[in-house]
Amino acid sequence: MPDVAIAGFAKAPNVRETPGTTNGVEMLVPIFAEVFAQTGLSKKDIGFWCSGSSDYLAGRAFSFIAAVDAIGAFPPIHESHVEMDAAWALYEAWLKIKMGEVETALVYGFGKSSAGRLRRVLALQLDPYVVTPLWPDSISIAGIQARLGLEAGIWSEKDLAEVAARGTGKDVAELLDTPYFADPLRRHDIAPITDGAAVIILSTVERARDIVERPAVITGIEHRVDSPVLGARDLTRSPSTEAAAKALDLDGADLAELHAPFTHQELILRTALGLGDGVKINPSGGALAANPMFSAGLARIGEAAVRIHRGESRKAVAHATSGPALQQNLVTVLEAR
């Protein structure tokens, strides 16, 4: 089976609110043009297209079909979609290339969180019979998770503030002096509501060498799922991330892009992945800087790949999550070869 590499990455500006429709077209057209200019490819060079988004977030059925307008469906294209973060669309495209069905693939994800009440929309991913009818919002669930860790002595509020301080440049004491938003979480502990999109071009390593000087080769990719029943698992750990990490070779990683929408979740992920002090965490700012739904996980993979393209990393770990309280997790290892 051929090795697969990331040859290009682009993302839309991450903003609190965008005008226009919820089908992503306005955000996608410019970044498609950007990634094609970056790689020298065109639409006719892409063998497979795969997207990640959510009809619930868009507030319309089959919103991903409308997003195909950004591609153009004629001449006929080979296209697929996942109803979750586009990191899982990347997994599908990676398999297509590994199986020899295509040589190149373009993966994209988009989300317009500002169109609705995100905290309420995300309750729809909970158990539809006994939990969703109670409408527990995503921030409150994360607050329960953070509280469990605090009471168990696994982390402190100072630990959470130190995670936020790295991205904001603010003093830890200053952050700890701010009011709670959802006790024990303060605003700096919570990812901002963000509209955005991201796109990645995958290809065989041989083709990637013609596109970029230092391809980011995917040497491993694993995803695992924990129980959706919040009371059936230890929320202070991420067993699915731990299982994915055990199936991969993370030794020698010098950089990690972690999809952690809350400060305490970064601490959970660092432990689950066994990342030491020598690993640079989220040089892009991570989800705490911008968290566009359904493309933030794909962006973590793209941001890690860019560091390899630039020669800033030789081996990087990229993580994406989906579901409440780190329920589903995908881990990708990228290397410069």
C-alpha positions as CSV (number, residue, x, y, z in Angstrom):
1,M,0.0,0.0,0.0
2,P,1.3,3.5,-0.8
3,D,2.4,5.9,1.9
4,V,0.3,9.0,2.2
5,A,1.4,12.6,2.8
6,I,-0.1,16.0,3.4
7,A,0.9,18.3,0.6
8,G,-1.2,21.4,1.3
9,F,-3.2,23.1,3.9
10,A,-5.3,26.3,4.1
11,K,-7.9,27.7,6.5
12,A,-10.4,30.5,6.5
13,P,-10.1,33.4,8.9
14,N,-11.4,32.3,12.3
15,V,-14.0,34.9,13.3
16,R,-16.8,35.2,15.8
17,E,-19.4,35.6,13.1
18,T,-19.6,35.5,9.3
19,P,-22.3,36.8,7.0
20,G,-23.9,34.6,4.4
21,T,-25.3,31.1,4.4
22,T,-24.6,28.2,6.7
23,N,-23.5,25.8,3.9
24,G,-19.9,27.0,4.0
25,V,-19.6,28.0,0.3
26,E,-18.5,31.6,1.1
27,M,-15.7,30.3,3.4
28,L,-14.6,27.4,1.1
29,V,-14.2,29.1,-2.2
30,P,-11.3,31.3,-1.1
31,I,-9.4,28.6,0.7
32,F,-9.8,26.2,-2.2
33,A,-8.2,28.8,-4.4
34,E,-5.5,29.3,-1.8
35,V,-4.6,25.6,-1.5
36,F,-4.6,25.2,-5.3
37,A,-2.3,28.2,-5.7
38,Q,-0.1,26.8,-3.0
39,T,0.3,23.3,-4.5
40,G,0.0,24.1,-8.2
41,L,-2.9,21.7,-8.5
42,S,-6.3,22.2,-9.9
43,K,-9.7,20.6,-9.5
44,K,-9.1,18.2,-12.3
45,D,-6.1,16.8,-10.4
46,I,-8.2,15.7,-7.4
47,G,-9.2,12.1,-7.4
48,F,-11.5,12.1,-4.3
49,W,-13.3,14.8,-2.3
50,C,-14.4,14.3,1.3
51,S,-16.0,16.8,3.7
52,G,-17.0,17.0,7.4
53,S,-19.8,19.2,8.6
54,S,-23.1,19.0,10.5
55,D,-26.7,19.4,9.3
56,Y,-27.7,20.2,12.9
57,L,-25.2,23.0,13.1
58,A,-26.2,24.3,9.6
59,G,-29.9,24.1,10.5
60,R,-30.7,22.5,7.1
61,A,-30.9,19.0,5.7
62,F,-28.1,17.9,3.3
63,S,-26.1,21.1,3.8
64,F,-23.0,19.4,2.6
65,I,-24.6,18.9,-0.8
66,A,-25.0,22.7,-1.1
67,A,-21.3,23.0,-0.1
68,V,-20.4,21.1,-3.2
69,D,-21.2,24.3,-5.1
70,A,-17.8,25.5,-3.9
71,I,-16.2,22.6,-5.9
72,G,-18.5,22.4,-8.9
73,A,-20.0,19.0,-9.6
74,F,-19.4,19.0,-13.3
75,P,-17.5,17.2,-14.7
76,P,-18.7,14.5,-12.3
77,I,-16.6,14.2,-9.1
78,H,-16.0,11.3,-6.7
79,E,-17.3,12.8,-3.4
80,S,-18.1,11.7,0.2
81,H,-19.1,13.2,3.5
82,V,-18.9,12.5,7.3
83,E,-21.3,14.0,9.8
84,M,-18.6,15.0,12.2
85,D,-15.2,16.8,12.3
86,A,-13.4,16.7,9.0
87,A,-10.5,14.9,10.7
88,W,-12.6,11.8,10.2
89,A,-13.1,12.7,6.5
90,L,-9.3,12.8,6.3
91,Y,-9.3,9.3,7.7
92,E,-11.7,8.2,4.9
93,A,-9.6,9.9,2.2
94,W,-6.4,8.4,3.7
95,L,-7.9,4.9,3.3
96,K,-8.9,5.7,-0.4
97,I,-5.3,6.5,-1.2
98,K,-3.8,3.6,0.8
99,M,-6.1,1.2,-1.0
100,G,-4.8,2.5,-4.4
101,E,-8.2,3.8,-5.5
102,V,-6.9,7.4,-6.0
103,E,-3.6,9.2,-6.0
104,T,-4.9,12.5,-4.6
105,A,-7.7,13.7,-2.3
106,L,-9.0,17.0,-1.0
107,V,-10.5,17.1,2.5
108,Y,-12.5,20.0,3.9
109,G,-14.6,20.9,6.9
110,F,-16.7,23.9,7.7
111,G,-19.0,25.2,10.4
112,K,-20.9,28.4,11.1
113,S,-21.4,28.2,14.9
114,S,-22.8,31.8,15.1
115,A,-26.0,30.8,13.3
116,G,-27.5,29.2,16.4
117,R,-27.0,28.6,20.1
118,L,-24.0,26.3,20.1
119,R,-24.2,25.2,23.7
120,R,-27.8,23.9,22.9
121,V,-27.0,22.5,19.5
122,L,-24.3,20.3,21.0
123,A,-26.8,18.7,23.4
124,L,-28.2,16.9,20.3
125,Q,-25.1,14.6,20.3
126,L,-26.1,13.2,23.7
127,D,-28.3,10.2,24.4
128,P,-31.6,11.2,22.6
129,Y,-33.9,9.4,25.1
130,V,-32.6,10.2,28.6
131,V,-30.1,13.0,28.3
132,T,-30.8,15.3,25.4
133,P,-34.4,16.1,26.7
134,L,-32.7,17.6,29.8
135,W,-30.7,19.9,27.5
136,P,-27.4,19.8,29.4
137,D,-25.2,22.2,27.5
138,S,-21.6,21.5,26.4
139,I,-20.0,24.0,28.8
140,S,-21.8,22.6,31.8
141,I,-20.7,19.1,30.9
142,A,-17.1,20.3,30.6
143,G,-17.5,22.0,33.9
144,I,-18.5,18.7,35.6
145,Q,-15.5,17.1,34.0
146,A,-13.2,19.9,35.3
147,R,-14.7,19.7,38.8
148,L,-14.1,16.0,39.0
149,G,-10.4,16.5,38.3
150,L,-10.1,19.3,40.8
151,E,-11.8,17.3,43.6
152,A,-9.6,14.3,42.8
153,G,-6.5,16.4,43.0
154,I,-5.5,15.6,39.4
155,W,-5.2,19.3,38.4
156,S,-5.7,22.7,40.1
157,E,-7.2,25.9,38.9
158,K,-3.6,27.2,38.6
159,D,-2.8,24.4,36.2
160,L,-5.8,25.4,34.0
161,A,-4.7,29.0,34.1
162,E,-1.2,28.1,33.0
163,V,-2.6,26.3,29.9
164,A,-4.6,29.5,29.0
165,A,-1.7,31.8,29.8
166,R,0.5,30.1,27.2
167,G,-1.9,31.0,24.5
168,T,-3.0,34.4,25.7
169,G,0.3,35.8,27.0
170,K,-1.5,36.9,30.2
171,D,-0.3,36.4,33.7
172,V,-1.5,33.4,35.6
173,A,-2.5,35.4,38.6
174,E,-4.4,37.8,36.4
175,L,-6.4,35.0,34.8
176,L,-7.2,33.4,38.2
177,D,-8.6,36.8,39.3
178,T,-11.3,36.7,36.6
179,P,-14.9,35.6,37.5
180,Y,-16.2,32.2,36.8
181,F,-18.3,31.6,33.6
182,A,-19.5,28.1,34.5
183,D,-17.9,27.1,37.8
184,P,-15.1,26.0,37.9
185,L,-14.5,27.3,34.3
186,R,-13.6,30.9,33.5
187,R,-13.9,32.4,30.0
188,H,-10.2,31.7,29.3
189,D,-10.8,28.0,30.0
190,I,-13.4,27.8,27.2
191,A,-12.9,27.8,23.4
192,P,-14.5,30.8,21.7
193,I,-17.5,30.4,19.4
194,T,-15.9,30.5,15.9
195,D,-17.0,30.4,12.3
196,G,-14.4,28.8,10.1
197,A,-13.3,26.2,7.6
198,A,-10.2,24.3,6.7
199,V,-8.9,22.2,3.7
200,I,-6.1,19.7,3.3
201,I,-4.7,18.0,0.2
202,L,-3.5,14.4,0.5
203,S,-1.5,12.5,-2.0
204,T,0.8,9.5,-2.3
205,V,4.3,10.4,-1.0
206,E,5.7,10.1,-4.6
207,R,3.2,12.7,-5.8
208,A,3.7,14.9,-2.7
209,R,7.4,15.2,-3.5
210,D,6.5,17.0,-6.7
211,I,4.2,19.4,-4.8
212,V,6.1,20.3,-1.6
213,E,9.8,20.1,-0.6
214,R,9.1,18.5,2.8
215,P,6.0,16.3,2.7
216,A,4.3,15.6,6.0
217,V,4.0,11.8,5.8
218,I,1.2,10.1,7.7
219,T,3.1,7.3,9.5
220,G,0.1,6.4,11.7
221,I,-3.5,7.2,12.3
222,E,-5.9,5.6,14.8
223,H,-9.3,6.5,16.3
224,R,-11.2,5.1,19.2
225,V,-14.5,5.7,20.9
226,D,-15.6,5.8,24.5
227,S,-19.1,5.2,25.9
228,P,-21.5,8.1,25.2
229,V,-22.9,7.5,28.6
230,L,-21.2,10.1,30.7
231,G,-21.7,8.1,34.0
232,A,-20.1,5.0,32.5
233,R,-16.6,6.3,32.2
234,D,-14.0,8.2,34.2
235,L,-14.2,11.7,32.8
236,T,-10.8,12.7,34.2
237,R,-9.2,10.3,31.7
238,S,-9.5,9.7,28.0
239,P,-9.3,5.9,27.5
240,S,-9.9,6.2,23.8
241,T,-7.0,8.5,23.3
242,E,-4.8,6.2,25.4
243,A,-5.8,3.3,23.3
244,A,-5.1,5.2,20.1
245,A,-1.7,6.2,21.4
246,K,-0.7,2.7,22.3
247,A,-1.3,1.6,18.7
248,L,1.0,4.3,17.3
249,D,4.7,5.1,17.6
250,L,4.9,8.5,19.3
251,D,8.5,8.3,20.4
252,G,10.6,11.3,19.2
253,A,7.6,13.6,18.7
254,D,8.7,17.2,19.1
255,L,5.4,18.9,18.5
256,A,1.7,18.2,19.2
257,E,-1.5,19.9,18.0
258,L,-4.2,18.9,20.5
259,H,-7.9,19.6,19.8
260,A,-8.8,20.6,23.4
261,P,-11.8,23.0,23.6
262,F,-11.2,23.4,27.4
263,T,-8.0,24.0,29.3
264,H,-8.4,20.9,31.5
265,Q,-8.9,18.7,28.4
266,E,-5.4,19.6,27.2
267,L,-4.1,18.3,30.5
268,I,-6.1,15.0,30.0
269,L,-4.8,14.6,26.4
270,R,-1.2,15.3,27.3
271,T,-1.3,12.6,29.9
272,A,-3.2,10.2,27.6
273,L,-0.6,10.6,24.9
274,G,2.4,10.5,27.2
275,L,3.7,13.8,26.0
276,G,6.8,15.0,27.9
277,D,8.0,18.5,28.6
278,G,10.1,18.5,25.5
279,V,7.1,18.4,23.2
280,K,5.9,21.8,22.0
281,I,2.1,22.0,22.5
282,N,-0.3,23.9,20.2
283,P,2.1,26.4,18.6
284,S,-0.9,27.5,16.5
285,G,-2.9,28.4,19.6
286,G,-5.1,25.4,19.4
287,A,-8.9,25.3,19.9
288,L,-8.6,27.8,22.8
289,A,-7.6,30.4,20.2
290,A,-10.2,29.4,17.6
291,N,-12.6,26.5,17.6
292,P,-14.6,26.3,14.3
293,M,-16.9,23.4,14.6
294,F,-16.2,20.4,12.3
295,S,-13.0,21.9,11.0
296,A,-10.9,22.5,14.2
297,G,-9.8,18.9,14.4
298,L,-8.8,18.9,10.7
299,A,-7.0,22.1,11.3
300,R,-4.9,20.5,14.1
301,I,-3.6,18.0,11.5
302,G,-3.0,20.8,9.0
303,E,-1.2,23.0,11.5
304,A,1.1,20.1,12.4
305,A,1.8,19.4,8.8
306,V,2.7,23.0,8.1
307,R,5.4,22.9,10.8
308,I,6.9,19.9,9.0
309,H,6.7,21.6,5.7
310,R,8.6,24.6,7.1
311,G,11.2,22.4,8.8
312,E,10.1,23.4,12.3
313,S,9.3,19.8,13.2
314,R,10.5,16.3,12.3
315,K,7.8,14.3,14.0
316,A,4.4,15.7,15.1
317,V,1.3,14.4,16.8
318,A,-2.1,15.8,15.8
319,H,-5.3,15.1,17.7
320,A,-9.0,15.6,16.9
321,T,-12.0,15.0,19.2
322,S,-15.7,14.7,18.7
323,G,-18.6,14.2,21.1
324,P,-19.1,15.3,24.7
325,A,-16.2,15.3,27.2
326,L,-13.6,13.9,24.7
327,Q,-15.8,10.9,23.8
328,Q,-14.3,10.1,20.4
329,N,-10.6,10.7,19.6
330,L,-8.4,10.5,16.5
331,V,-4.6,10.6,16.7
332,T,-2.4,11.1,13.7
333,V,1.4,10.9,13.5
334,L,3.2,13.0,10.9
335,E,6.9,12.7,10.0
336,A,9.3,14.5,7.6
337,R,11.0,12.1,5.3
